[in-house]
Amino acid sequence: MEVREGRIGRIIVARFDDGEDLMTGMLNVAKEKRINSGIVLLLGALRKAEVVVGPKEPIVPPEPNWYSFSDGREIAGIGTIFPQGGEPKLHLHSTCGRGEKVVLGCIRKISEIFLIVETVIIEILGVEAERKIDPALGIAKLIFKD
């Protein structure tokens, strides 16, 4: 385990509208506001999305188990922003539900908004970190800089 301590910087609030892509929009905000490290909170609805709902088998490196929906679902999510390859990278986990159909997963591909999504980004200052691919784990791992 590695631990670093930071402090809260700016708080950015954004609204995304029907038909926009959530992941693209969030990354655009991070770039525009020059958010290097942050926490993301969000709520709203997605019309359709592609989500990783865990590994197909609990082995390393994992093979993603993809789940898609296009039936319009409420979402609530939390994530982090840290750079990868010099660009902001969003790691976002969300619950996506409609009635009794609920999934929890990592939104990665399509994330088309239905009606609205409200987001809050809390900037983290004083923590220097970046995501780098760990070949042994097969994932982008958060690496702290000294």
C-alpha beads as a LAMMPS data file, in Angstrom:
LAMMPS data file: protein, C-alpha beads

146 atoms
145 bonds

1 atom types
1 bond types

-500.0 500.0 xlo xhi
-500.0 500.0 ylo yhi
-500.0 500.0 zlo zhi

Masses

1 110.0

Atoms # bond

1 1 1 0.000 0.000 0.000
2 1 1 1.092 3.547 -0.710
3 1 1 -0.542 6.646 0.733
4 1 1 -0.301 10.352 -0.031
5 1 1 -2.025 13.302 1.595
6 1 1 -3.462 16.236 -0.305
7 1 1 -5.921 19.069 0.123
8 1 1 -9.065 20.244 -1.610
9 1 1 -8.666 22.744 -4.430
10 1 1 -11.441 24.041 -6.652
11 1 1 -14.902 22.557 -6.851
12 1 1 -16.243 22.387 -10.410
13 1 1 -19.959 21.824 -11.053
14 1 1 -21.123 20.844 -14.541
15 1 1 -24.407 19.847 -16.151
16 1 1 -24.539 17.623 -19.211
17 1 1 -27.644 17.427 -21.364
18 1 1 -29.658 14.872 -23.312
19 1 1 -27.698 13.203 -26.103
20 1 1 -24.233 14.266 -24.926
21 1 1 -21.580 11.659 -24.105
22 1 1 -20.800 11.711 -20.381
23 1 1 -17.230 10.379 -20.552
24 1 1 -16.228 12.751 -23.357
25 1 1 -17.843 15.696 -21.583
26 1 1 -16.149 14.952 -18.262
27 1 1 -12.749 14.650 -19.930
28 1 1 -13.325 17.920 -21.782
29 1 1 -14.113 19.683 -18.486
30 1 1 -10.989 18.183 -16.876
31 1 1 -8.856 19.424 -19.782
32 1 1 -10.488 22.866 -19.950
33 1 1 -10.162 23.427 -16.184
34 1 1 -6.733 21.758 -16.025
35 1 1 -7.776 19.260 -13.371
36 1 1 -4.756 17.052 -12.759
37 1 1 -6.177 15.057 -9.843
38 1 1 -9.746 14.923 -8.658
39 1 1 -12.799 13.152 -7.294
40 1 1 -15.957 12.953 -9.413
41 1 1 -19.506 12.647 -8.075
42 1 1 -22.481 12.417 -10.412
43 1 1 -26.158 11.671 -10.718
44 1 1 -28.687 11.675 -13.531
45 1 1 -29.608 9.263 -16.287
46 1 1 -28.032 7.523 -19.263
47 1 1 -29.940 6.441 -22.350
48 1 1 -27.316 3.855 -23.209
49 1 1 -23.901 2.786 -22.015
50 1 1 -21.264 0.076 -22.110
51 1 1 -20.073 -0.952 -18.671
52 1 1 -17.537 -3.424 -17.300
53 1 1 -19.321 -5.352 -14.546
54 1 1 -16.308 -7.237 -13.250
55 1 1 -13.962 -9.819 -14.679
56 1 1 -15.272 -12.861 -16.538
57 1 1 -13.145 -14.944 -14.141
58 1 1 -11.191 -13.811 -11.050
59 1 1 -7.774 -14.196 -12.704
60 1 1 -4.881 -11.830 -13.402
61 1 1 -4.816 -10.239 -15.878
62 1 1 -8.617 -9.992 -15.920
63 1 1 -10.800 -10.289 -19.011
64 1 1 -13.539 -7.620 -18.801
65 1 1 -17.145 -8.760 -18.552
66 1 1 -19.050 -6.200 -20.669
67 1 1 -22.682 -5.211 -20.090
68 1 1 -24.606 -2.892 -22.408
69 1 1 -27.954 -1.210 -22.012
70 1 1 -30.065 1.105 -24.151
71 1 1 -33.263 1.283 -22.114
72 1 1 -32.598 4.537 -20.213
73 1 1 -31.402 4.152 -16.618
74 1 1 -30.896 6.295 -13.566
75 1 1 -27.261 6.558 -12.499
76 1 1 -25.279 7.560 -9.440
77 1 1 -21.532 7.401 -9.629
78 1 1 -18.164 8.182 -8.149
79 1 1 -14.789 8.284 -9.801
80 1 1 -11.317 9.725 -9.944
81 1 1 -9.342 11.760 -12.436
82 1 1 -5.587 11.289 -12.769
83 1 1 -3.394 11.699 -15.843
84 1 1 -2.427 8.804 -18.104
85 1 1 -0.056 9.439 -20.989
86 1 1 -0.163 13.185 -20.313
87 1 1 -3.983 13.412 -20.623
88 1 1 -6.700 13.284 -17.955
89 1 1 -8.080 9.770 -17.442
90 1 1 -11.458 9.229 -15.804
91 1 1 -12.082 6.068 -13.788
92 1 1 -15.829 6.039 -13.108
93 1 1 -17.928 3.449 -11.307
94 1 1 -21.665 3.847 -11.344
95 1 1 -24.884 2.134 -10.444
96 1 1 -27.223 2.087 -13.427
97 1 1 -30.804 1.120 -12.719
98 1 1 -34.293 0.947 -14.182
99 1 1 -36.899 -0.616 -11.963
100 1 1 -35.443 -3.798 -10.554
101 1 1 -32.740 -4.020 -13.271
102 1 1 -29.637 -2.607 -11.601
103 1 1 -25.962 -3.054 -12.437
104 1 1 -22.812 -1.674 -10.852
105 1 1 -19.784 -1.237 -13.019
106 1 1 -17.071 0.828 -14.645
107 1 1 -18.404 2.999 -17.482
108 1 1 -15.834 2.860 -20.279
109 1 1 -17.269 3.218 -23.743
110 1 1 -20.624 4.620 -24.805
111 1 1 -22.237 6.852 -22.168
112 1 1 -25.101 8.704 -23.874
113 1 1 -26.994 10.963 -21.491
114 1 1 -30.773 10.774 -21.097
115 1 1 -32.260 14.085 -19.962
116 1 1 -29.479 15.309 -17.665
117 1 1 -26.424 14.405 -15.610
118 1 1 -25.141 16.698 -12.868
119 1 1 -21.505 16.366 -11.839
120 1 1 -19.216 17.736 -9.173
121 1 1 -15.434 17.534 -9.507
122 1 1 -13.425 18.104 -6.339
123 1 1 -9.852 18.992 -7.256
124 1 1 -7.109 17.318 -5.214
125 1 1 -3.995 19.440 -4.686
126 1 1 -0.637 18.192 -3.447
127 1 1 -0.917 14.610 -4.697
128 1 1 1.266 13.874 -7.694
129 1 1 0.166 10.643 -9.361
130 1 1 -0.518 9.150 -12.759
131 1 1 -2.023 5.996 -14.218
132 1 1 0.389 3.602 -15.913
133 1 1 -0.334 0.245 -17.479
134 1 1 0.866 -2.575 -15.248
135 1 1 1.544 -5.453 -17.672
136 1 1 1.358 -8.095 -14.933
137 1 1 -2.070 -6.914 -13.720
138 1 1 -3.339 -5.871 -17.154
139 1 1 -4.793 -2.599 -15.827
140 1 1 -3.882 1.073 -15.600
141 1 1 -2.531 1.357 -12.057
142 1 1 -2.289 4.565 -10.034
143 1 1 1.396 5.350 -9.434
144 1 1 2.472 8.067 -6.993
145 1 1 5.322 10.385 -7.900
146 1 1 7.768 11.331 -5.152

Bonds

1 1 1 2
2 1 2 3
3 1 3 4
4 1 4 5
5 1 5 6
6 1 6 7
7 1 7 8
8 1 8 9
9 1 9 10
10 1 10 11
11 1 11 12
12 1 12 13
13 1 13 14
14 1 14 15
15 1 15 16
16 1 16 17
17 1 17 18
18 1 18 19
19 1 19 20
20 1 20 21
21 1 21 22
22 1 22 23
23 1 23 24
24 1 24 25
25 1 25 26
26 1 26 27
27 1 27 28
28 1 28 29
29 1 29 30
30 1 30 31
31 1 31 32
32 1 32 33
33 1 33 34
34 1 34 35
35 1 35 36
36 1 36 37
37 1 37 38
38 1 38 39
39 1 39 40
40 1 40 41
41 1 41 42
42 1 42 43
43 1 43 44
44 1 44 45
45 1 45 46
46 1 46 47
47 1 47 48
48 1 48 49
49 1 49 50
50 1 50 51
51 1 51 52
52 1 52 53
53 1 53 54
54 1 54 55
55 1 55 56
56 1 56 57
57 1 57 58
58 1 58 59
59 1 59 60
60 1 60 61
61 1 61 62
62 1 62 63
63 1 63 64
64 1 64 65
65 1 65 66
66 1 66 67
67 1 67 68
68 1 68 69
69 1 69 70
70 1 70 71
71 1 71 72
72 1 72 73
73 1 73 74
74 1 74 75
75 1 75 76
76 1 76 77
77 1 77 78
78 1 78 79
79 1 79 80
80 1 80 81
81 1 81 82
82 1 82 83
83 1 83 84
84 1 84 85
85 1 85 86
86 1 86 87
87 1 87 88
88 1 88 89
89 1 89 90
90 1 90 91
91 1 91 92
92 1 92 93
93 1 93 94
94 1 94 95
95 1 95 96
96 1 96 97
97 1 97 98
98 1 98 99
99 1 99 100
100 1 100 101
101 1 101 102
102 1 102 103
103 1 103 104
104 1 104 105
105 1 105 106
106 1 106 107
107 1 107 108
108 1 108 109
109 1 109 110
110 1 110 111
111 1 111 112
112 1 112 113
113 1 113 114
114 1 114 115
115 1 115 116
116 1 116 117
117 1 117 118
118 1 118 119
119 1 119 120
120 1 120 121
121 1 121 122
122 1 122 123
123 1 123 124
124 1 124 125
125 1 125 126
126 1 126 127
127 1 127 128
128 1 128 129
129 1 129 130
130 1 130 131
131 1 131 132
132 1 132 133
133 1 133 134
134 1 134 135
135 1 135 136
136 1 136 137
137 1 137 138
138 1 138 139
139 1 139 140
140 1 140 141
141 1 141 142
142 1 142 143
143 1 143 144
144 1 144 145
145 1 145 146
